Amino acid sequence: MDSLHHAAELIAGAERLVVFTGAGMSAESGVPTFRDALTGLWSRYDAEALATPEAFTRDPALVWGWYEWRRELVERVHPHAGHFAVARVNCAVITQNVDDLHERAGSPHPIHLHGSLFTPRCSACGMPFGVAAQAAPVRPAEMPVTRATTDRPPVPLSEHRENAENSCSREELTGAGAADFTAGATQLAAGTAETATGSLLREGPRTPPACGGCGEPVRPGVVWFGEALPRDALEQAVEAAANADVLITVGTAGVVHPAAEIPQVTAKLGGTVIQVNPRPTPLDGVCALNLRGTAAEVLPKIIR
């Protein structure tokens, strides 16, 4: 049987489908990765210098400015066919990406393991802080996340601490099978792309807003180097993976822990793991099917 057809049949018959996405999923939309966003003014900094609690304490305006610049980059790109394919079905979405492309495609409640550029919070008390309204979904969708329970025992993940974007170097991104950045994405990362109003993206420090509750600076809502993953998100992800009868892993090389262990949870508990990736990855051995291709190319063919 053709692998694509076999995958489509497995997915169509799944009662509890989970889609797990990494950097390659977003790169196809033109989202610059963590280190690829270090261009222009930002090229003088190491990635780690802008992505730690210590960096924010030392220079909150510098760190806030970089993350706001990156958030605005994301607002200028669009979900691709793979995002829309995922949004068409009733499934749980777990993502390592910090953008809002799944939401804009219509997936209602993606689990953001590494936080989001669109959920800033107080650096002291943790109170959520609203940013400019996110773009509305490109099309309406009412698809609740499946949260079924089973008798299968939970599988603990490793206690490694990681950063949301450790896995997003160009080397791993290419290895994860993402297409080369488009000219537009390259311009975005270089800060030379114009906005819809014709203005260039603003680089440089920006003073973070103050928390409405305690008055302390608001921080980006992402996981920084040395920080643990959000407990609620991690527990939801493990629960979804443990209960899944089919899990599709897309655009991740599977080398950053503990997120890389999510597909293994499904496999160890008897579920079927399908990988969508143009190149081999360390996850090949736990996957029942390894489909070589990009997310935008393959997902619409297997999620119907």
Protein Blocks (a to p, Z undefined) as FASTA:
>chain_A
ZZklmmmmmmmmpmbdcddddfklmmmnopacfklmmgcjllmpcfklmmcfklmmmmmm
lmmmmmmmmmmmmmmpccdfklmmmmmpccddddfbfbfklmmnopabbccfkopfklcc
dfklopacddddddddfbdcdddddfbdcfbdcddddfbdcdfklmmcfklmmmnopacd
dfklmmmmnopaccfkopacdedjddddddfklopacddfbdcehiacdfklmmmmmmmm
mmpmbdcdehiahlacfklmmmmmmmmnopacddddfbdcfklmmpmbdceddfklmmmm
mmZZ
